[in-house]
Amino acid sequence: MPRWHEGRTCQQFQEMISTNNKSEQWISQNTRKCGSCRAPFFKLDGCNHLQCGACKKDLCNLCGETFPDASTTYSHLRARHGGYFTAA
């Protein structure tokens, strides 16, 4: 007989699935995706330049556009969004 959730009771397994689903729902509702690799990211405040933790591309927090380096990202933020710290 297969052991579908070895080491956990059925209730523990269902609670784990529920927690995972809630986490996935939060990520879906509260994060943006990297314009290069689509990895999710979350930024609450501060400078709108960031670097993707997954692919290391520089990107704009406001529109998600990716750039070859930080300098180009800052130029984009000034020209398109009026500065580095504009509201998201």
mmCIF file as gemmi writes it, N, C-alpha and C atoms, coordinates in Angstrom:
data_model
loop_
_atom_site.group_PDB
_atom_site.id
_atom_site.type_symbol
_atom_site.label_atom_id
_atom_site.label_alt_id
_atom_site.label_comp_id
_atom_site.label_asym_id
_atom_site.label_entity_id
_atom_site.label_seq_id
_atom_site.pdbx_PDB_ins_code
_atom_site.Cartn_x
_atom_site.Cartn_y
_atom_site.Cartn_z
_atom_site.occupancy
_atom_site.B_iso_or_equiv
_atom_site.pdbx_formal_charge
_atom_site.auth_seq_id
_atom_site.auth_asym_id
_atom_site.pdbx_PDB_model_num
ATOM 1 N N . MET Axp A 1 ? 0.848 -1.186 0 1 0 ? 1 A 1
ATOM 2 C CA . MET Axp A 1 ? 0 0 0 1 0 ? 1 A 1
ATOM 3 C C . MET Axp A 1 ? 0.892 1.248 0 1 0 ? 1 A 1
ATOM 4 N N . PRO Axp A 2 ? 0.647 2.228 -0.901 1 0 ? 2 A 1
ATOM 5 C CA . PRO Axp A 2 ? 1.459 3.444 -0.951 1 0 ? 2 A 1
ATOM 6 C C . PRO Axp A 2 ? 1.272 4.281 0.312 1 0 ? 2 A 1
ATOM 7 N N . ARG Axp A 3 ? 2.319 4.975 0.677 1 0 ? 3 A 1
ATOM 8 C CA . ARG Axp A 3 ? 2.257 5.862 1.834 1 0 ? 3 A 1
ATOM 9 C C . ARG Axp A 3 ? 2.337 7.285 1.3 1 0 ? 3 A 1
ATOM 10 N N . TRP Axp A 4 ? 1.193 7.913 1.09 1 0 ? 4 A 1
ATOM 11 C CA . TRP Axp A 4 ? 1.095 9.186 0.399 1 0 ? 4 A 1
ATOM 12 C C . TRP Axp A 4 ? 1.702 10.349 1.168 1 0 ? 4 A 1
ATOM 13 N N . HIS Axp A 5 ? 1.656 10.294 2.451 1 0 ? 5 A 1
ATOM 14 C CA . HIS Axp A 5 ? 2.228 11.387 3.243 1 0 ? 5 A 1
ATOM 15 C C . HIS Axp A 5 ? 2.939 10.816 4.461 1 0 ? 5 A 1
ATOM 16 N N . GLU Axp A 6 ? 3.907 10.015 4.158 1 0 ? 6 A 1
ATOM 17 C CA . GLU Axp A 6 ? 4.667 9.299 5.182 1 0 ? 6 A 1
ATOM 18 C C . GLU Axp A 6 ? 5.19 10.265 6.252 1 0 ? 6 A 1
ATOM 19 N N . GLY Axp A 7 ? 4.995 9.883 7.503 1 0 ? 7 A 1
ATOM 20 C CA . GLY Axp A 7 ? 5.479 10.694 8.61 1 0 ? 7 A 1
ATOM 21 C C . GLY Axp A 7 ? 4.497 11.762 9.077 1 0 ? 7 A 1
ATOM 22 N N . ARG Axp A 8 ? 3.354 11.899 8.409 1 0 ? 8 A 1
ATOM 23 C CA . ARG Axp A 8 ? 2.336 12.88 8.782 1 0 ? 8 A 1
ATOM 24 C C . ARG Axp A 8 ? 0.978 12.204 8.821 1 0 ? 8 A 1
ATOM 25 N N . THR Axp A 9 ? 0.116 12.694 9.699 1 0 ? 9 A 1
ATOM 26 C CA . THR Axp A 9 ? -1.262 12.217 9.686 1 0 ? 9 A 1
ATOM 27 C C . THR Axp A 9 ? -1.972 12.882 8.51 1 0 ? 9 A 1
ATOM 28 N N . CYS Axp A 10 ? -3.142 12.393 8.172 1 0 ? 10 A 1
ATOM 29 C CA . CYS Axp A 10 ? -3.923 13.019 7.097 1 0 ? 10 A 1
ATOM 30 C C . CYS Axp A 10 ? -4.213 14.481 7.428 1 0 ? 10 A 1
ATOM 31 N N . GLN Axp A 11 ? -4.548 14.756 8.687 1 0 ? 11 A 1
ATOM 32 C CA . GLN Axp A 11 ? -4.846 16.135 9.097 1 0 ? 11 A 1
ATOM 33 C C . GLN Axp A 11 ? -3.608 17.022 8.963 1 0 ? 11 A 1
ATOM 34 N N . GLN Axp A 12 ? -2.453 16.541 9.391 1 0 ? 12 A 1
ATOM 35 C CA . GLN Axp A 12 ? -1.218 17.321 9.263 1 0 ? 12 A 1
ATOM 36 C C . GLN Axp A 12 ? -0.913 17.603 7.789 1 0 ? 12 A 1
ATOM 37 N N . PHE Axp A 13 ? -1.123 16.612 6.948 1 0 ? 13 A 1
ATOM 38 C CA . PHE Axp A 13 ? -0.862 16.781 5.52 1 0 ? 13 A 1
ATOM 39 C C . PHE Axp A 13 ? -1.806 17.827 4.925 1 0 ? 13 A 1
ATOM 40 N N . GLN Axp A 14 ? -3.096 17.778 5.274 1 0 ? 14 A 1
ATOM 41 C CA . GLN Axp A 14 ? -4.065 18.754 4.77 1 0 ? 14 A 1
ATOM 42 C C . GLN Axp A 14 ? -3.735 20.161 5.26 1 0 ? 14 A 1
ATOM 43 N N . GLU Axp A 15 ? -3.274 20.303 6.507 1 0 ? 15 A 1
ATOM 44 C CA . GLU Axp A 15 ? -2.871 21.608 7.033 1 0 ? 15 A 1
ATOM 45 C C . GLU Axp A 15 ? -1.666 22.154 6.273 1 0 ? 15 A 1
ATOM 46 N N . MET Axp A 16 ? -0.732 21.268 5.943 1 0 ? 16 A 1
ATOM 47 C CA . MET Axp A 16 ? 0.447 21.681 5.176 1 0 ? 16 A 1
ATOM 48 C C . MET Axp A 16 ? 0.034 22.175 3.788 1 0 ? 16 A 1
ATOM 49 N N . ILE Axp A 17 ? -0.876 21.46 3.141 1 0 ? 17 A 1
ATOM 50 C CA . ILE Axp A 17 ? -1.357 21.869 1.819 1 0 ? 17 A 1
ATOM 51 C C . ILE Axp A 17 ? -2.066 23.213 1.913 1 0 ? 17 A 1
ATOM 52 N N . SER Axp A 18 ? -2.892 23.402 2.94 1 0 ? 18 A 1
ATOM 53 C CA . SER Axp A 18 ? -3.608 24.665 3.125 1 0 ? 18 A 1
ATOM 54 C C . SER Axp A 18 ? -2.641 25.819 3.303 1 0 ? 18 A 1
ATOM 55 N N . THR Axp A 19 ? -1.598 25.618 4.107 1 0 ? 19 A 1
ATOM 56 C CA . THR Axp A 19 ? -0.588 26.655 4.32 1 0 ? 19 A 1
ATOM 57 C C . THR Axp A 19 ? 0.126 26.98 3.016 1 0 ? 19 A 1
ATOM 58 N N . ASN Axp A 20 ? 0.487 25.955 2.24 1 0 ? 20 A 1
ATOM 59 C CA . ASN Axp A 20 ? 1.155 26.175 0.954 1 0 ? 20 A 1
ATOM 60 C C . ASN Axp A 20 ? 0.259 26.959 0.003 1 0 ? 20 A 1
ATOM 61 N N . ASN Axp A 21 ? -1.026 26.623 -0.033 1 0 ? 21 A 1
ATOM 62 C CA . ASN Axp A 21 ? -1.964 27.329 -0.917 1 0 ? 21 A 1
ATOM 63 C C . ASN Axp A 21 ? -2.101 28.791 -0.507 1 0 ? 21 A 1
ATOM 64 N N . LYS Axp A 22 ? -2.138 29.058 0.795 1 0 ? 22 A 1
ATOM 65 C CA . LYS Axp A 22 ? -2.224 30.439 1.277 1 0 ? 22 A 1
ATOM 66 C C . LYS Axp A 22 ? -0.968 31.212 0.902 1 0 ? 22 A 1
ATOM 67 N N . SER Axp A 23 ? 0.187 30.578 1.002 1 0 ? 23 A 1
ATOM 68 C CA . SER Axp A 23 ? 1.438 31.224 0.617 1 0 ? 23 A 1
ATOM 69 C C . SER Axp A 23 ? 1.452 31.551 -0.87 1 0 ? 23 A 1
ATOM 70 N N . GLU Axp A 24 ? 1.039 30.603 -1.679 1 0 ? 24 A 1
ATOM 71 C CA . GLU Axp A 24 ? 0.992 30.818 -3.124 1 0 ? 24 A 1
ATOM 72 C C . GLU Axp A 24 ? 0.007 31.923 -3.476 1 0 ? 24 A 1
ATOM 73 N N . GLN Axp A 25 ? -1.11 31.979 -2.78 1 0 ? 25 A 1
ATOM 74 C CA . GLN Axp A 25 ? -2.099 33.031 -3.024 1 0 ? 25 A 1
ATOM 75 C C . GLN Axp A 25 ? -1.522 34.407 -2.667 1 0 ? 25 A 1
ATOM 76 N N . TRP Axp A 26 ? -0.827 34.505 -1.526 1 0 ? 26 A 1
ATOM 77 C CA . TRP Axp A 26 ? -0.222 35.773 -1.128 1 0 ? 26 A 1
ATOM 78 C C . TRP Axp A 26 ? 0.804 36.216 -2.159 1 0 ? 26 A 1
ATOM 79 N N . ILE Axp A 27 ? 1.653 35.297 -2.594 1 0 ? 27 A 1
ATOM 80 C CA . ILE Axp A 27 ? 2.675 35.612 -3.59 1 0 ? 27 A 1
ATOM 81 C C . ILE Axp A 27 ? 2.017 36.114 -4.866 1 0 ? 27 A 1
ATOM 82 N N . SER Axp A 28 ? 0.964 35.446 -5.302 1 0 ? 28 A 1
ATOM 83 C CA . SER Axp A 28 ? 0.256 35.839 -6.52 1 0 ? 28 A 1
ATOM 84 C C . SER Axp A 28 ? -0.341 37.248 -6.401 1 0 ? 28 A 1
ATOM 85 N N . GLN Axp A 29 ? -0.872 37.582 -5.244 1 0 ? 29 A 1
ATOM 86 C CA . GLN Axp A 29 ? -1.554 38.862 -5.054 1 0 ? 29 A 1
ATOM 87 C C . GLN Axp A 29 ? -0.628 40.017 -4.699 1 0 ? 29 A 1
ATOM 88 N N . ASN Axp A 30 ? 0.559 39.742 -4.164 1 0 ? 30 A 1
ATOM 89 C CA . ASN Axp A 30 ? 1.391 40.805 -3.606 1 0 ? 30 A 1
ATOM 90 C C . ASN Axp A 30 ? 2.765 40.979 -4.227 1 0 ? 30 A 1
ATOM 91 N N . THR Axp A 31 ? 3.096 40.201 -5.214 1 0 ? 31 A 1
ATOM 92 C CA . THR Axp A 31 ? 4.413 40.328 -5.817 1 0 ? 31 A 1
ATOM 93 C C . THR Axp A 31 ? 4.308 40.693 -7.294 1 0 ? 31 A 1
ATOM 94 N N . ARG Axp A 32 ? 5.416 41.131 -7.822 1 0 ? 32 A 1
ATOM 95 C CA . ARG Axp A 32 ? 5.549 41.372 -9.266 1 0 ? 32 A 1
ATOM 96 C C . ARG Axp A 32 ? 6.526 40.345 -9.802 1 0 ? 32 A 1
ATOM 97 N N . LYS Axp A 33 ? 6.628 40.258 -11.11 1 0 ? 33 A 1
ATOM 98 C CA . LYS Axp A 33 ? 7.533 39.283 -11.719 1 0 ? 33 A 1
ATOM 99 C C . LYS Axp A 33 ? 8.681 39.998 -12.414 1 0 ? 33 A 1
ATOM 100 N N . CYS Axp A 34 ? 9.862 39.424 -12.286 1 0 ? 34 A 1
ATOM 101 C CA . CYS Axp A 34 ? 11.033 39.937 -12.994 1 0 ? 34 A 1
ATOM 102 C C . CYS Axp A 34 ? 10.743 39.892 -14.493 1 0 ? 34 A 1
ATOM 103 N N . GLY Axp A 35 ? 11.086 40.957 -15.187 1 0 ? 35 A 1
ATOM 104 C CA . GLY Axp A 35 ? 10.866 41.023 -16.621 1 0 ? 35 A 1
ATOM 105 C C . GLY Axp A 35 ? 11.764 40.09 -17.414 1 0 ? 35 A 1
ATOM 106 N N . SER Axp A 36 ? 12.801 39.563 -16.777 1 0 ? 36 A 1
ATOM 107 C CA . SER Axp A 36 ? 13.718 38.67 -17.466 1 0 ? 36 A 1
ATOM 108 C C . SER Axp A 36 ? 13.398 37.2 -17.207 1 0 ? 36 A 1
ATOM 109 N N . CYS Axp A 37 ? 13.375 36.807 -15.92 1 0 ? 37 A 1
ATOM 110 C CA . CYS Axp A 37 ? 13.206 35.381 -15.61 1 0 ? 37 A 1
ATOM 111 C C . CYS Axp A 37 ? 11.846 35.042 -15.003 1 0 ? 37 A 1
ATOM 112 N N . ARG Axp A 38 ? 11.018 36.046 -14.743 1 0 ? 38 A 1
ATOM 113 C CA . ARG Axp A 38 ? 9.667 35.889 -14.2 1 0 ? 38 A 1
ATOM 114 C C . ARG Axp A 38 ? 9.638 35.468 -12.722 1 0 ? 38 A 1
ATOM 115 N N . ALA Axp A 39 ? 10.769 35.513 -12.033 1 0 ? 39 A 1
ATOM 116 C CA . ALA Axp A 39 ? 10.789 35.207 -10.597 1 0 ? 39 A 1
ATOM 117 C C . ALA Axp A 39 ? 9.999 36.282 -9.857 1 0 ? 39 A 1
ATOM 118 N N . PRO Axp A 40 ? 9.222 35.919 -8.847 1 0 ? 40 A 1
ATOM 119 C CA . PRO Axp A 40 ? 8.461 36.92 -8.106 1 0 ? 40 A 1
ATOM 120 C C . PRO Axp A 40 ? 9.361 37.755 -7.206 1 0 ? 40 A 1
ATOM 121 N N . PHE Axp A 41 ? 8.998 39.028 -7.028 1 0 ? 41 A 1
ATOM 122 C CA . PHE Axp A 41 ? 9.707 39.878 -6.079 1 0 ? 41 A 1
ATOM 123 C C . PHE Axp A 41 ? 8.716 40.795 -5.397 1 0 ? 41 A 1
ATOM 124 N N . PHE Axp A 42 ? 9.099 41.266 -4.221 1 0 ? 42 A 1
ATOM 125 C CA . PHE Axp A 42 ? 8.252 42.151 -3.416 1 0 ? 42 A 1
ATOM 126 C C . PHE Axp A 42 ? 9.111 43.301 -2.932 1 0 ? 42 A 1
ATOM 127 N N . LYS Axp A 43 ? 8.624 44.512 -3.127 1 0 ? 43 A 1
ATOM 128 C CA . LYS Axp A 43 ? 9.345 45.693 -2.658 1 0 ? 43 A 1
ATOM 129 C C . LYS Axp A 43 ? 8.324 46.642 -2.065 1 0 ? 43 A 1
ATOM 130 N N . LEU Axp A 44 ? 8.531 47.007 -0.816 1 0 ? 44 A 1
ATOM 131 C CA . LEU Axp A 44 ? 7.576 47.84 -0.108 1 0 ? 44 A 1
ATOM 132 C C . LEU Axp A 44 ? 7.875 49.33 -0.279 1 0 ? 44 A 1
ATOM 133 N N . ASP Axp A 45 ? 9.13 49.715 -0.104 1 0 ? 45 A 1
ATOM 134 C CA . ASP Axp A 45 ? 9.48 51.126 -0.24 1 0 ? 45 A 1
ATOM 135 C C . ASP Axp A 45 ? 10.966 51.259 -0.551 1 0 ? 45 A 1
ATOM 136 N N . GLY Axp A 46 ? 11.409 52.499 -0.641 1 0 ? 46 A 1
ATOM 137 C CA . GLY Axp A 46 ? 12.814 52.749 -0.944 1 0 ? 46 A 1
ATOM 138 C C . GLY Axp A 46 ? 13.033 53.008 -2.418 1 0 ? 46 A 1
ATOM 139 N N . CYS Axp A 47 ? 14.273 52.923 -2.8 1 0 ? 47 A 1
ATOM 140 C CA . CYS Axp A 47 ? 14.662 53.173 -4.189 1 0 ? 47 A 1
ATOM 141 C C . CYS Axp A 47 ? 14.004 52.155 -5.11 1 0 ? 47 A 1
ATOM 142 N N . ASN Axp A 48 ? 13.554 52.603 -6.257 1 0 ? 48 A 1
ATOM 143 C CA . ASN Axp A 48 ? 12.853 51.731 -7.2 1 0 ? 48 A 1
ATOM 144 C C . ASN Axp A 48 ? 13.771 50.959 -8.14 1 0 ? 48 A 1
ATOM 145 N N . HIS Axp A 49 ? 15.086 51.041 -7.925 1 0 ? 49 A 1
ATOM 146 C CA . HIS Axp A 49 ? 16.02 50.171 -8.64 1 0 ? 49 A 1
ATOM 147 C C . HIS Axp A 49 ? 16.175 48.916 -7.795 1 0 ? 49 A 1
ATOM 148 N N . LEU Axp A 50 ? 16.116 47.766 -8.418 1 0 ? 50 A 1
ATOM 149 C CA . LEU Axp A 50 ? 16.445 46.543 -7.708 1 0 ? 50 A 1
ATOM 150 C C . LEU Axp A 50 ? 17.114 45.555 -8.626 1 0 ? 50 A 1
ATOM 151 N N . GLN Axp A 51 ? 17.67 44.538 -8.007 1 0 ? 51 A 1
ATOM 152 C CA . GLN Axp A 51 ? 18.315 43.481 -8.762 1 0 ? 51 A 1
ATOM 153 C C . GLN Axp A 51 ? 17.605 42.178 -8.428 1 0 ? 51 A 1
ATOM 154 N N . CYS Axp A 52 ? 17.21 41.451 -9.44 1 0 ? 52 A 1
ATOM 155 C CA . CYS Axp A 52 ? 16.503 40.19 -9.249 1 0 ? 52 A 1
ATOM 156 C C . CYS Axp A 52 ? 17.392 39.221 -8.47 1 0 ? 52 A 1
ATOM 157 N N . GLY Axp A 53 ? 16.825 38.632 -7.441 1 0 ? 53 A 1
ATOM 158 C CA . GLY Axp A 53 ? 17.572 37.668 -6.65 1 0 ? 53 A 1
ATOM 159 C C . GLY Axp A 53 ? 17.854 36.38 -7.393 1 0 ? 53 A 1
ATOM 160 N N . ALA Axp A 54 ? 17.073 36.097 -8.413 1 0 ? 54 A 1
ATOM 161 C CA . ALA Axp A 54 ? 17.24 34.849 -9.16 1 0 ? 54 A 1
ATOM 162 C C . ALA Axp A 54 ? 18.227 34.991 -10.317 1 0 ? 54 A 1
ATOM 163 N N . CYS Axp A 55 ? 17.985 35.953 -11.217 1 0 ? 55 A 1
ATOM 164 C CA . CYS Axp A 55 ? 18.817 36.061 -12.425 1 0 ? 55 A 1
ATOM 165 C C . CYS Axp A 55 ? 19.833 37.203 -12.362 1 0 ? 55 A 1
ATOM 166 N N . LYS Axp A 56 ? 19.744 38.042 -11.313 1 0 ? 56 A 1
ATOM 167 C CA . LYS Axp A 56 ? 20.68 39.144 -11.073 1 0 ? 56 A 1
ATOM 168 C C . LYS Axp A 56 ? 20.565 40.294 -12.072 1 0 ? 56 A 1
ATOM 169 N N . LYS Axp A 57 ? 19.488 40.34 -12.859 1 0 ? 57 A 1
ATOM 170 C CA . LYS Axp A 57 ? 19.27 41.469 -13.774 1 0 ? 57 A 1
ATOM 171 C C . LYS Axp A 57 ? 18.835 42.684 -12.967 1 0 ? 57 A 1
ATOM 172 N N . ASP Axp A 58 ? 19.26 43.874 -13.396 1 0 ? 58 A 1
ATOM 173 C CA . ASP Axp A 58 ? 18.803 45.127 -12.801 1 0 ? 58 A 1
ATOM 174 C C . ASP Axp A 58 ? 17.437 45.438 -13.38 1 0 ? 58 A 1
ATOM 175 N N . LEU Axp A 59 ? 16.518 45.906 -12.535 1 0 ? 59 A 1
ATOM 176 C CA . LEU Axp A 59 ? 15.192 46.207 -13.045 1 0 ? 59 A 1
ATOM 177 C C . LEU Axp A 59 ? 14.526 47.34 -12.3 1 0 ? 59 A 1
ATOM 178 N N . CYS Axp A 60 ? 13.492 47.881 -12.945 1 0 ? 60 A 1
ATOM 179 C CA . CYS Axp A 60 ? 12.69 48.971 -12.413 1 0 ? 60 A 1
ATOM 180 C C . CYS Axp A 60 ? 11.521 48.38 -11.635 1 0 ? 60 A 1
ATOM 181 N N . ASN Axp A 61 ? 11.391 48.771 -10.376 1 0 ? 61 A 1
ATOM 182 C CA . ASN Axp A 61 ? 10.294 48.292 -9.547 1 0 ? 61 A 1
ATOM 183 C C . ASN Axp A 61 ? 8.939 48.782 -10.047 1 0 ? 61 A 1
ATOM 184 N N . LEU Axp A 62 ? 8.905 49.903 -10.729 1 0 ? 62 A 1
ATOM 185 C CA . LEU Axp A 62 ? 7.636 50.495 -11.142 1 0 ? 62 A 1
ATOM 186 C C . LEU Axp A 62 ? 7.04 49.841 -12.38 1 0 ? 62 A 1
ATOM 187 N N . CYS Axp A 63 ? 7.861 49.536 -13.367 1 0 ? 63 A 1
ATOM 188 C CA . CYS Axp A 63 ? 7.316 48.974 -14.606 1 0 ? 63 A 1
ATOM 189 C C . CYS Axp A 63 ? 7.852 47.578 -14.926 1 0 ? 63 A 1
ATOM 190 N N . GLY Axp A 64 ? 8.856 47.113 -14.189 1 0 ? 64 A 1
ATOM 191 C CA . GLY Axp A 64 ? 9.386 45.769 -14.392 1 0 ? 64 A 1
ATOM 192 C C . GLY Axp A 64 ? 10.385 45.629 -15.519 1 0 ? 64 A 1
ATOM 193 N N . GLU Axp A 65 ? 10.678 46.724 -16.206 1 0 ? 65 A 1
ATOM 194 C CA . GLU Axp A 65 ? 11.634 46.663 -17.316 1 0 ? 65 A 1
ATOM 195 C C . GLU Axp A 65 ? 13.026 46.311 -16.788 1 0 ? 65 A 1
ATOM 196 N N . THR Axp A 66 ? 13.764 45.489 -17.535 1 0 ? 66 A 1
ATOM 197 C CA . THR Axp A 66 ? 15.11 45.082 -17.122 1 0 ? 66 A 1
ATOM 198 C C . THR Axp A 66 ? 16.159 45.872 -17.891 1 0 ? 66 A 1
ATOM 199 N N . PHE Axp A 67 ? 17.347 45.97 -17.282 1 0 ? 67 A 1
ATOM 200 C CA . PHE Axp A 67 ? 18.44 46.768 -17.841 1 0 ? 67 A 1
ATOM 201 C C . PHE Axp A 67 ? 19.763 46.039 -17.661 1 0 ? 67 A 1
ATOM 202 N N . PRO Axp A 68 ? 20.763 46.396 -18.476 1 0 ? 68 A 1
ATOM 203 C CA . PRO Axp A 68 ? 22.044 45.695 -18.402 1 0 ? 68 A 1
ATOM 204 C C . PRO Axp A 68 ? 22.861 46.027 -17.157 1 0 ? 68 A 1
ATOM 205 N N . ASP Axp A 69 ? 22.573 47.183 -16.52 1 0 ? 69 A 1
ATOM 206 C CA . ASP Axp A 69 ? 23.34 47.566 -15.34 1 0 ? 69 A 1
ATOM 207 C C . ASP Axp A 69 ? 22.562 48.589 -14.511 1 0 ? 69 A 1
ATOM 208 N N . ALA Axp A 70 ? 23.08 48.887 -13.322 1 0 ? 70 A 1
ATOM 209 C CA . ALA Axp A 70 ? 22.409 49.814 -12.408 1 0 ? 70 A 1
ATOM 210 C C . ALA Axp A 70 ? 22.341 51.225 -12.99 1 0 ? 70 A 1
ATOM 211 N N . SER Axp A 71 ? 23.396 51.676 -13.639 1 0 ? 71 A 1
ATOM 212 C CA . SER Axp A 71 ? 23.438 53.03 -14.192 1 0 ? 71 A 1
ATOM 213 C C . SER Axp A 71 ? 22.315 53.265 -15.198 1 0 ? 71 A 1
ATOM 214 N N . THR Axp A 72 ? 22.086 52.297 -16.055 1 0 ? 72 A 1
ATOM 215 C CA . THR Axp A 72 ? 21.016 52.411 -17.046 1 0 ? 72 A 1
ATOM 216 C C . THR Axp A 72 ? 19.65 52.404 -16.362 1 0 ? 72 A 1
ATOM 217 N N . THR Axp A 73 ? 19.532 51.635 -15.296 1 0 ? 73 A 1
ATOM 218 C CA . THR Axp A 73 ? 18.278 51.592 -14.544 1 0 ? 73 A 1
ATOM 219 C C . THR Axp A 73 ? 17.989 52.955 -13.924 1 0 ? 73 A 1
ATOM 220 N N . TYR Axp A 74 ? 19.004 53.577 -13.324 1 0 ? 74 A 1
ATOM 221 C CA . TYR Axp A 74 ? 18.82 54.906 -12.717 1 0 ? 74 A 1
ATOM 222 C C . TYR Axp A 74 ? 18.457 55.949 -13.774 1 0 ? 74 A 1
ATOM 223 N N . SER Axp A 75 ? 19.067 55.88 -14.947 1 0 ? 75 A 1
ATOM 224 C CA . SER Axp A 75 ? 18.718 56.802 -16.034 1 0 ? 75 A 1
ATOM 225 C C . SER Axp A 75 ? 17.253 56.625 -16.427 1 0 ? 75 A 1
ATOM 226 N N . HIS Axp A 76 ? 16.82 55.394 -16.519 1 0 ? 76 A 1
ATOM 227 C CA . HIS Axp A 76 ? 15.428 55.083 -16.834 1 0 ? 76 A 1
ATOM 228 C C . HIS Axp A 76 ? 14.498 55.655 -15.76 1 0 ? 76 A 1
ATOM 229 N N . LEU Axp A 77 ? 14.824 55.455 -14.496 1 0 ? 77 A 1
ATOM 230 C CA . LEU Axp A 77 ? 13.983 55.948 -13.403 1 0 ? 77 A 1
ATOM 231 C C . LEU Axp A 77 ? 13.833 57.463 -13.448 1 0 ? 77 A 1
ATOM 232 N N . ARG Axp A 78 ? 14.926 58.175 -13.732 1 0 ? 78 A 1
ATOM 233 C CA . ARG Axp A 78 ? 14.856 59.635 -13.834 1 0 ? 78 A 1
ATOM 234 C C . ARG Axp A 78 ? 14.003 60.068 -15.024 1 0 ? 78 A 1
ATOM 235 N N . ALA Axp A 79 ? 14.258 59.473 -16.19 1 0 ? 79 A 1
ATOM 236 C CA . ALA Axp A 79 ? 13.589 59.894 -17.421 1 0 ? 79 A 1
ATOM 237 C C . ALA Axp A 79 ? 12.113 59.49 -17.475 1 0 ? 79 A 1
ATOM 238 N N . ARG Axp A 80 ? 11.82 58.277 -17.108 1 0 ? 80 A 1
ATOM 239 C CA . ARG Axp A 80 ? 10.454 57.769 -17.279 1 0 ? 80 A 1
ATOM 240 C C . ARG Axp A 80 ? 9.558 57.971 -16.055 1 0 ? 80 A 1
ATOM 241 N N . HIS Axp A 81 ? 10.142 57.922 -14.867 1 0 ? 81 A 1
ATOM 242 C CA . HIS Axp A 81 ? 9.325 57.958 -13.652 1 0 ? 81 A 1
ATOM 243 C C . HIS Axp A 81 ? 9.589 59.181 -12.773 1 0 ? 81 A 1
ATOM 244 N N . GLY Axp A 82 ? 10.474 60.066 -13.196 1 0 ? 82 A 1
ATOM 245 C CA . GLY Axp A 82 ? 10.72 61.3 -12.467 1 0 ? 82 A 1
ATOM 246 C C . GLY Axp A 82 ? 11.601 61.19 -11.25 1 0 ? 82 A 1
ATOM 247 N N . GLY Axp A 83 ? 12.281 60.077 -11.073 1 0 ? 83 A 1
ATOM 248 C CA . GLY Axp A 83 ? 13.203 59.925 -9.943 1 0 ? 83 A 1
ATOM 249 C C . GLY Axp A 83 ? 13.252 58.51 -9.439 1 0 ? 83 A 1
ATOM 250 N N . TYR Axp A 84 ? 14.066 58.324 -8.422 1 0 ? 84 A 1
ATOM 251 C CA . TYR Axp A 84 ? 14.313 56.986 -7.896 1 0 ? 84 A 1
ATOM 252 C C . TYR Axp A 84 ? 13.265 56.544 -6.869 1 0 ? 84 A 1
ATOM 253 N N . PHE Axp A 85 ? 12.654 57.5 -6.176 1 0 ? 85 A 1
ATOM 254 C CA . PHE Axp A 85 ? 11.802 57.162 -5.04 1 0 ? 85 A 1
ATOM 255 C C . PHE Axp A 85 ? 10.344 57.48 -5.266 1 0 ? 85 A 1
ATOM 256 N N . THR Axp A 86 ? 9.896 57.531 -6.507 1 0 ? 86 A 1
ATOM 257 C CA . THR Axp A 86 ? 8.486 57.797 -6.773 1 0 ? 86 A 1
ATOM 258 C C . THR Axp A 86 ? 7.612 56.663 -6.27 1 0 ? 86 A 1
ATOM 259 N N . ALA Axp A 87 ? 6.381 56.943 -5.956 1 0 ? 87 A 1
ATOM 260 C CA . ALA Axp A 87 ? 5.472 55.927 -5.406 1 0 ? 87 A 1
ATOM 261 C C . ALA Axp A 87 ? 5.157 54.861 -6.458 1 0 ? 87 A 1
ATOM 262 N N . ALA Axp A 88 ? 5.081 53.629 -5.988 1 0 ? 88 A 1
ATOM 263 C CA . ALA Axp A 88 ? 4.773 52.507 -6.886 1 0 ? 88 A 1
ATOM 264 C C . ALA Axp A 88 ? 3.288 52.449 -7.171 1 0 ? 88 A 1
